[in-house]
Amino acid sequence: MASEKVSSSTQRGATRREFVQTGVATSLGFGLAALQTPSSRAEIIGANDKVRLAFVGVANRGRQLLTAFKQSPDLKIAVFCDVDAKALALAAEQFGDGSESKATDFRTLYDRDDVDGLVLATPDHWHAYQTIEACKAGKDVYCEKPLSTSIWEGRMMVQAARKYQRVVQVGIHRRSAPLYRRLFDELGLENKIGRVTVARTSHCSNMYPNGIGKAQPTAKPDYLDWELWLGPRPARPYQENIAPYKFRWWGEYCSQIANQGVHFFDMIRWALGEKAPASICAMGGKFAVDDDRTIPDTMAVCYEFASGRLVTFNHFESNGNSIMATDADFRPLGWVEYRGTQGTCYIYDNRYIIKPEKPGQFQSKEPRAKEEVYQLEGPAVQNADATALHAQNFIDCMRSRQRPNTDVEEAHLSTTMSHLANISLAVRQRLEWDAEAERITNCDAANDQLAVEYRKPWELKL
């Protein structure tokens, strides 16, 4: 149980040092509380009113989100915002109607009366600060995954959402996908395949030999505010294989187990009703790809849950063939493999297949699970754009004040699994995790990595 010292500090938002020293309870008394109804306009949006959103970060994933959100009849784009003037102009041309405004500094958005919420597709090291400041300003938030770059940041984001009673949807969009909701929520995966003791998944991409390449620092492009791009991270010269997208291979700003793995971890926790692992062990390194990356090109992680399950995640970027089973109709059979006592389920975004188990040594020969193939077809597939459904769920929750499908707490728990793997790899040790206190119990050096330093004048505070 958390000490009085921990409980007291978390009510006002633990500082980085306090978090590292003491950990923090995950419930905080907020987890099951219903959203209240403050007096901001975002709380009283009428049935016929369009929700006015500012889109912050409008390149790459930002454009994908604009495409998804534009499918909603309930949306009014109020502002396009980006530190890259080229990306800003392109988004306005492609998605605007001329009535929107443009901004290069997100801080100008918080006091605007014509903005009900922010959609954040910024680099990961900005998610925590931008989300917390939006909550403090009375704005709801759609924040892209991964939620944060540290466990401390993620917990602070949950605190902010609860303290200021904001809707915070995180872009782990499969929680809005029809196939997953059918199998996990309506049918129940273990009702289909029995007790699941192992779940396996992977991210594979052959980036050998050059990866993200090698580059020297250069003068920043005239159209990019590099200082604001860096924000709370240490100052450094511009380098072309960091921004705009390749930051995902630099541990200072992201990691691929966070970028890709968080989707899988969330699906596994959801399907199996798990909160957090009890122990984590990661191995790997930069084994083959010759580039500037500061994260592994090869990584294998094993998580053990107190309930008696193993989850394995493989991050392979020097070989790209799938490690999942394949057959003539499913190549590959799935992104996640769930191995149950009665059968194995392979699942992908628009299909799943269940293969029955064969009785093993000394067991009776009665048939076990039924073989099953379920695939979305026709209009069901056309209407199953999970990102668009996720966007609409966010807009709906802005009106209803209900928790969204991927509430910030769920996203924090799933993102934490990614961070724990990176910490285990850094300290080269199996870690024991106290999920209630959010603290590693067997390695003080690992606890030093639960939080991240912010460069002044940037700081997280509630």
C-alpha positions as CSV (number, residue, x, y, z in Angstrom):
1,M,0.0,0.0,0.0
2,A,1.3,3.5,-0.8
3,S,2.5,5.5,2.1
4,E,0.9,8.8,3.3
5,K,3.8,10.6,1.8
6,V,3.1,9.2,-1.7
7,S,-0.7,9.8,-1.4
8,S,-0.2,13.4,-0.3
9,S,2.2,14.3,-3.1
10,T,0.2,12.6,-5.9
11,Q,-2.9,14.7,-5.0
12,R,-1.2,17.8,-6.2
13,G,0.9,16.0,-8.9
14,A,4.1,14.3,-7.9
15,T,7.3,16.0,-9.0
16,R,9.8,14.0,-11.0
17,R,12.0,13.6,-8.0
18,E,9.1,12.5,-5.7
19,F,8.0,10.0,-8.3
20,V,11.5,8.5,-8.7
21,Q,11.9,8.3,-4.9
22,T,8.6,7.0,-3.8
23,G,6.5,5.8,-6.8
24,V,2.8,6.6,-7.0
25,A,-0.5,4.8,-6.5
26,T,-2.3,4.2,-9.7
27,S,-5.9,4.6,-8.5
28,L,-5.5,8.0,-6.8
29,G,-9.2,7.9,-6.1
30,F,-9.9,9.0,-9.7
31,G,-10.1,5.7,-11.6
32,L,-13.8,5.0,-11.4
33,A,-15.1,8.5,-10.8
34,A,-17.6,9.9,-13.3
35,L,-16.8,13.0,-15.1
36,Q,-18.3,16.1,-13.6
37,T,-19.9,19.0,-15.5
38,P,-18.0,22.2,-15.2
39,S,-19.3,25.3,-16.9
40,S,-16.9,25.5,-19.9
41,R,-18.5,25.5,-23.4
42,A,-17.0,22.0,-24.1
43,E,-19.4,20.7,-21.5
44,I,-22.6,22.1,-23.0
45,I,-22.1,21.4,-26.7
46,G,-25.6,21.0,-28.1
47,A,-26.8,18.1,-30.3
48,N,-26.7,20.4,-33.3
49,D,-23.4,22.2,-32.5
50,K,-20.2,21.2,-34.2
51,V,-17.3,20.4,-32.0
52,R,-14.5,22.8,-32.7
53,L,-11.1,21.2,-32.6
54,A,-7.5,22.4,-33.1
55,F,-5.2,19.9,-34.8
56,V,-1.6,20.2,-33.4
57,G,0.9,18.3,-35.5
58,V,-0.4,18.0,-39.0
59,A,2.2,15.9,-40.9
60,N,2.3,12.2,-41.2
61,R,-0.1,10.8,-38.6
62,G,-1.6,14.2,-38.2
63,R,-2.9,14.1,-41.8
64,Q,-4.2,10.6,-41.2
65,L,-6.1,11.9,-38.2
66,L,-7.5,14.8,-40.2
67,T,-8.7,12.3,-42.8
68,A,-10.4,10.3,-40.1
69,F,-12.0,13.2,-38.2
70,K,-13.2,14.8,-41.4
71,Q,-15.6,11.9,-41.8
72,S,-17.6,13.1,-38.8
73,P,-20.5,15.5,-39.5
74,D,-20.0,16.9,-36.0
75,L,-16.6,18.4,-36.6
76,K,-15.5,22.0,-37.2
77,I,-11.7,22.4,-37.7
78,A,-10.9,25.6,-35.9
79,V,-7.1,25.7,-36.1
80,F,-4.2,23.9,-37.9
81,C,-1.0,24.1,-35.8
82,D,2.5,22.9,-36.5
83,V,6.1,24.0,-36.0
84,D,6.8,23.1,-39.7
85,A,5.4,25.8,-41.9
86,K,5.4,23.5,-45.0
87,A,3.4,20.9,-43.2
88,L,1.0,23.6,-41.9
89,A,0.4,25.0,-45.4
90,L,-0.1,21.6,-46.9
91,A,-2.7,20.5,-44.3
92,A,-4.6,23.8,-44.6
93,E,-4.7,23.4,-48.4
94,Q,-5.8,19.7,-48.2
95,F,-8.2,19.7,-45.3
96,G,-9.3,23.3,-44.8
97,D,-12.1,25.4,-46.3
98,G,-10.5,28.8,-45.6
99,S,-12.4,29.5,-42.4
100,E,-9.7,27.9,-40.2
101,S,-6.8,29.8,-38.6
102,K,-3.2,28.7,-38.6
103,A,-0.7,28.7,-35.7
104,T,2.9,27.7,-35.3
105,D,2.9,27.8,-31.4
106,F,0.5,25.5,-29.7
107,R,0.5,27.7,-26.5
108,T,-1.6,30.2,-28.3
109,L,-4.5,27.7,-28.4
110,Y,-5.3,27.3,-24.7
111,D,-7.0,30.6,-24.2
112,R,-9.0,30.6,-27.4
113,D,-12.8,30.5,-26.9
114,D,-13.3,29.0,-30.4
115,V,-11.5,25.8,-29.5
116,D,-13.3,23.0,-27.5
117,G,-10.5,20.5,-27.7
118,L,-7.1,19.6,-29.1
119,V,-6.1,16.7,-31.4
120,L,-2.4,16.0,-30.7
121,A,-0.3,14.2,-33.3
122,T,3.0,15.8,-32.1
123,P,6.2,13.9,-31.4
124,D,5.9,11.7,-28.3
125,H,8.1,13.9,-26.0
126,W,5.4,16.6,-26.3
127,H,2.3,14.6,-25.4
128,A,2.5,15.0,-21.6
129,Y,3.0,18.7,-21.5
130,Q,0.5,19.6,-24.2
131,T,-2.2,17.3,-22.8
132,I,-1.8,18.6,-19.2
133,E,-1.9,22.2,-20.3
134,A,-5.0,21.6,-22.4
135,C,-6.7,19.9,-19.4
136,K,-5.8,22.9,-17.2
137,A,-7.3,25.2,-19.8
138,G,-10.6,23.3,-19.9
139,K,-10.0,21.6,-23.3
140,D,-10.7,18.0,-24.1
141,V,-7.9,16.1,-25.8
142,Y,-7.4,13.4,-28.4
143,C,-3.7,12.4,-27.9
144,E,-1.9,10.0,-30.3
145,K,-0.1,7.0,-29.0
146,P,2.2,6.2,-27.3
147,L,0.8,8.3,-24.4
148,S,4.1,9.4,-22.9
149,T,7.8,8.9,-22.9
150,S,8.0,8.0,-19.2
151,I,5.8,6.4,-16.6
152,W,5.9,9.6,-14.5
153,E,4.5,11.6,-17.4
154,G,1.7,9.1,-18.0
155,R,0.6,9.2,-14.4
156,M,0.6,13.0,-14.4
157,M,-1.6,12.9,-17.6
158,V,-4.1,10.7,-15.8
159,Q,-4.1,13.0,-12.8
160,A,-4.7,16.1,-15.0
161,A,-7.6,14.4,-16.8
162,R,-9.3,13.5,-13.5
163,K,-8.5,16.7,-11.7
164,Y,-9.9,18.9,-14.5
165,Q,-12.6,16.4,-15.5
166,R,-11.6,16.3,-19.1
167,V,-12.3,13.7,-21.8
168,V,-8.9,12.4,-22.9
169,Q,-9.0,9.8,-25.7
170,V,-5.7,8.2,-26.7
171,G,-5.1,7.0,-30.3
172,I,-4.9,3.3,-29.5
173,H,-7.8,3.1,-32.0
174,R,-8.5,-0.7,-32.0
175,R,-10.6,-0.2,-28.9
176,S,-13.2,1.3,-31.3
177,A,-12.8,-1.5,-33.9
178,P,-15.8,-3.7,-34.5
179,L,-14.0,-7.0,-34.7
180,Y,-12.1,-6.6,-31.4
181,R,-15.1,-5.3,-29.6
182,R,-17.1,-8.3,-30.8
183,L,-14.5,-10.9,-29.7
184,F,-13.2,-9.3,-26.5
185,D,-16.3,-7.6,-25.1
186,E,-19.3,-9.5,-26.5
187,L,-18.1,-13.1,-26.9
188,G,-15.1,-13.2,-24.5
189,L,-11.9,-14.7,-25.9
190,E,-11.4,-17.3,-23.2
191,N,-15.0,-18.5,-23.7
192,K,-13.7,-19.5,-27.2
193,I,-10.3,-20.9,-26.6
194,G,-10.1,-21.7,-22.9
195,R,-7.5,-20.5,-20.4
196,V,-4.9,-18.4,-22.1
197,T,-1.4,-18.8,-20.7
198,V,0.6,-17.3,-23.5
199,A,0.1,-14.4,-25.9
200,R,2.7,-13.6,-28.6
201,T,3.2,-10.7,-30.9
202,S,5.9,-8.8,-32.8
203,H,6.9,-5.9,-34.9
204,C,9.1,-6.9,-37.8
205,S,10.7,-4.6,-40.5
206,N,13.9,-5.3,-42.3
207,M,15.8,-2.0,-42.1
208,Y,19.2,-3.6,-42.8
209,P,21.7,-2.3,-43.7
210,N,21.2,1.5,-43.6
211,G,18.2,2.0,-41.3
212,I,17.5,5.7,-40.7
213,G,20.9,6.5,-42.2
214,K,23.7,8.6,-40.7
215,A,23.7,12.4,-40.8
216,Q,25.7,15.3,-39.4
217,P,24.2,18.3,-37.7
218,T,23.3,21.1,-40.1
219,A,21.5,24.4,-40.0
220,K,17.8,24.0,-39.5
221,P,15.4,24.5,-42.4
222,D,13.9,28.0,-42.6
223,Y,10.4,26.6,-42.4
224,L,11.0,24.7,-39.1
225,D,11.0,26.1,-35.5
226,W,13.6,23.6,-34.3
227,E,13.8,25.1,-30.8
228,L,10.1,24.6,-30.3
229,W,10.3,21.1,-31.8
230,L,12.8,20.2,-29.1
231,G,10.9,21.8,-26.3
232,P,11.5,20.0,-23.0
233,R,14.3,17.9,-24.4
234,P,18.0,18.9,-24.3
235,A,19.2,21.5,-26.8
236,R,21.0,20.1,-29.8
237,P,21.6,21.1,-33.5
238,Y,19.1,20.1,-36.1
239,Q,19.8,16.8,-37.8
240,E,17.8,15.6,-40.8
241,N,17.4,12.0,-39.6
242,I,15.6,13.1,-36.4
243,A,12.7,15.3,-37.7
244,P,10.1,15.1,-39.0
245,Y,9.5,11.3,-38.6
246,K,12.7,9.5,-37.8
247,F,12.7,10.7,-34.1
248,R,11.0,7.3,-33.5
249,W,14.4,5.7,-33.6
250,W,15.9,8.0,-31.0
251,G,15.4,7.1,-27.4
252,E,15.3,10.7,-26.3
253,Y,12.0,11.2,-28.1
254,C,10.4,7.7,-28.6
255,S,11.1,4.0,-29.1
256,Q,9.7,1.4,-31.5
257,I,8.4,-0.8,-28.6
258,A,6.4,2.3,-27.5
259,N,5.4,3.3,-31.1
260,Q,4.4,-0.1,-32.2
261,G,4.2,-2.3,-29.1
262,V,1.6,-0.2,-27.3
263,H,-1.1,-1.3,-29.7
264,F,-0.4,-5.0,-29.0
265,F,0.0,-4.6,-25.3
266,D,-3.4,-2.9,-25.1
267,M,-5.1,-5.6,-27.1
268,I,-3.6,-8.3,-24.9
269,R,-4.5,-6.5,-21.6
270,W,-8.1,-5.9,-23.0
271,A,-8.6,-9.4,-24.2
272,L,-7.4,-11.0,-21.0
273,G,-8.7,-8.5,-18.5
274,E,-5.2,-7.8,-17.2
275,K,-3.9,-4.6,-15.6
276,A,-0.2,-4.9,-15.5
277,P,2.6,-7.4,-15.5
278,A,4.4,-8.5,-12.3
279,S,7.8,-8.9,-13.8
280,I,9.6,-8.0,-17.1
281,C,12.8,-9.1,-18.8
282,A,14.1,-7.6,-22.0
283,M,17.1,-8.5,-24.1
284,G,18.5,-7.1,-27.3
285,G,20.7,-4.4,-28.8
286,K,21.9,-2.9,-32.0
287,F,23.1,-6.0,-33.7
288,A,23.0,-5.5,-37.5
289,V,21.7,-2.1,-38.7
290,D,24.4,0.6,-39.1
291,D,22.7,3.9,-38.5
292,D,22.4,6.7,-36.0
293,R,19.6,5.1,-34.0
294,T,19.9,5.0,-30.2
295,I,17.3,2.1,-29.8
296,P,17.8,-1.6,-30.6
297,D,17.3,-3.1,-34.0
298,T,16.7,-6.4,-32.2
299,M,14.8,-6.9,-29.0
300,A,12.8,-9.6,-27.2
301,V,10.7,-9.1,-24.1
302,C,8.9,-11.4,-21.8
303,Y,6.2,-10.3,-19.3
304,E,4.9,-12.5,-16.6
305,F,1.5,-11.7,-15.0
306,A,0.6,-12.7,-11.4
307,S,-2.5,-14.4,-12.8
308,G,-0.3,-17.0,-14.6
309,R,0.3,-15.8,-18.1
310,L,3.3,-14.9,-20.3
311,V,3.3,-12.2,-22.9
312,T,6.2,-12.1,-25.4
313,F,7.0,-9.2,-27.7
314,N,9.7,-9.2,-30.4
315,H,11.0,-6.1,-32.0
316,F,13.0,-7.2,-35.1
317,E,14.2,-4.5,-37.5
318,S,17.0,-6.4,-39.3
319,N,14.6,-9.1,-40.6
320,G,11.1,-8.6,-41.6
321,N,9.4,-12.0,-42.2
322,S,6.4,-12.6,-39.9
323,I,6.9,-15.0,-37.0
324,M,3.2,-15.7,-36.9
325,A,1.6,-18.8,-38.4
326,T,0.4,-18.5,-42.0
327,D,-1.8,-20.5,-44.4
328,A,-3.3,-20.1,-47.8
329,D,-6.0,-17.7,-46.7
330,F,-4.3,-15.7,-44.0
331,R,-0.9,-14.2,-44.6
332,P,-0.1,-13.7,-41.8
333,L,-2.8,-15.2,-39.6
334,G,-2.6,-12.4,-37.1
335,W,-0.9,-9.6,-35.3
336,V,-1.5,-11.3,-31.9
337,E,-1.5,-15.0,-31.1
338,Y,-3.4,-16.1,-28.0
339,R,-2.6,-19.7,-27.0
340,G,-5.4,-21.2,-24.9
341,T,-6.0,-24.6,-23.4
342,Q,-8.8,-25.4,-25.9
343,G,-7.5,-23.6,-29.0
344,T,-5.3,-20.8,-30.4
345,C,-6.6,-17.5,-31.8
346,Y,-4.9,-15.5,-34.4
347,I,-6.3,-12.0,-34.8
348,Y,-5.9,-9.2,-37.3
349,D,-7.9,-6.0,-37.8
350,N,-10.7,-7.5,-40.0
351,R,-10.5,-11.2,-39.2
352,Y,-9.7,-13.8,-36.6
353,I,-9.2,-17.6,-36.9
354,I,-9.4,-20.2,-34.1
355,K,-7.5,-23.4,-34.5
356,P,-8.6,-26.2,-32.0
357,E,-6.1,-27.7,-29.7
358,K,-5.2,-31.4,-30.1
359,P,-5.1,-33.4,-26.8
360,G,-1.6,-34.1,-25.7
361,Q,0.1,-36.8,-23.6
362,F,-2.2,-38.7,-21.3
363,Q,-5.3,-36.7,-22.1
364,S,-8.7,-37.9,-23.4
365,K,-9.3,-37.5,-27.1
366,E,-12.6,-35.4,-26.9
367,P,-12.7,-32.5,-29.3
368,R,-11.8,-29.1,-27.9
369,A,-12.5,-25.7,-29.4
370,K,-14.3,-25.5,-32.7
371,E,-12.4,-24.2,-35.7
372,E,-13.7,-20.8,-36.7
373,V,-12.9,-18.1,-39.2
374,Y,-14.6,-14.8,-38.8
375,Q,-14.0,-12.0,-41.3
376,L,-15.6,-8.6,-41.8
377,E,-16.9,-8.4,-45.3
378,G,-18.7,-5.9,-47.6
379,P,-20.2,-2.8,-46.0
380,A,-18.9,-4.0,-42.6
381,V,-15.3,-3.6,-43.8
382,Q,-16.0,-0.2,-45.4
383,N,-17.6,1.0,-42.1
384,A,-14.8,-0.4,-39.9
385,D,-12.2,2.3,-40.2
386,A,-11.2,2.1,-36.6
387,T,-9.5,5.5,-36.5
388,A,-12.6,7.2,-37.8
389,L,-14.8,5.4,-35.3
390,H,-12.3,6.3,-32.6
391,A,-12.5,10.0,-33.6
392,Q,-16.3,9.9,-33.5
393,N,-16.2,8.2,-30.1
394,F,-14.1,11.1,-28.8
395,I,-16.5,13.7,-30.3
396,D,-19.5,11.8,-28.8
397,C,-17.8,11.7,-25.4
398,M,-17.1,15.4,-25.5
399,R,-20.9,15.9,-25.6
400,S,-21.9,13.1,-23.2
401,R,-19.0,13.5,-20.7
402,Q,-18.6,9.8,-20.7
403,R,-15.2,8.1,-20.6
404,P,-13.9,7.4,-24.2
405,N,-13.1,3.9,-25.5
406,T,-9.3,4.4,-24.8
407,D,-9.4,6.5,-21.7
408,V,-6.1,7.9,-20.6
409,E,-5.8,5.5,-17.7
410,E,-6.0,2.4,-20.0
411,A,-3.5,4.0,-22.4
412,H,-1.2,4.7,-19.5
413,L,-1.2,1.1,-18.3
414,S,-0.5,-0.2,-21.8
415,T,2.3,2.4,-22.5
416,T,3.8,1.5,-19.1
417,M,4.5,-2.0,-20.5
418,S,6.7,-0.4,-23.2
419,H,8.6,1.8,-20.8
420,L,9.3,-1.1,-18.4
421,A,10.8,-3.1,-21.3
422,N,13.1,-0.3,-22.2
423,I,14.1,0.1,-18.5
424,S,14.8,-3.6,-18.2
425,L,17.0,-3.5,-21.3
426,A,18.9,-0.5,-20.0
427,V,19.7,-2.0,-16.6
428,R,20.2,-5.5,-18.1
429,Q,18.0,-7.1,-15.4
430,R,14.6,-8.8,-14.8
431,L,12.4,-6.3,-13.0
432,E,9.7,-6.9,-10.4
433,W,6.9,-4.4,-10.8
434,D,4.5,-3.1,-8.2
435,A,1.6,-1.8,-10.3
436,E,-0.2,-0.2,-7.4
437,A,2.7,1.9,-6.3
438,E,4.1,2.2,-9.8
439,R,7.5,1.2,-8.6
440,I,10.2,-1.4,-9.3
441,T,10.9,-3.4,-6.2
442,N,14.2,-5.1,-6.9
443,C,16.4,-2.5,-8.6
444,D,16.9,1.1,-7.4
445,A,18.8,2.0,-10.5
446,A,15.7,1.1,-12.6
447,N,13.5,3.4,-10.5
448,D,15.8,6.3,-11.5
449,Q,14.4,5.8,-15.1
450,L,10.7,6.0,-14.2
451,A,10.8,9.7,-15.0
452,V,12.5,12.0,-17.4
453,E,14.2,15.4,-17.0
454,Y,12.6,18.5,-18.5
455,R,14.7,21.3,-19.9
456,K,13.8,24.7,-18.4
457,P,11.6,26.6,-18.7
458,W,9.4,23.6,-19.5
459,E,7.9,21.7,-16.6
460,L,5.0,19.5,-15.8
461,K,2.6,20.7,-13.1
462,L,-1.0,20.4,-12.4
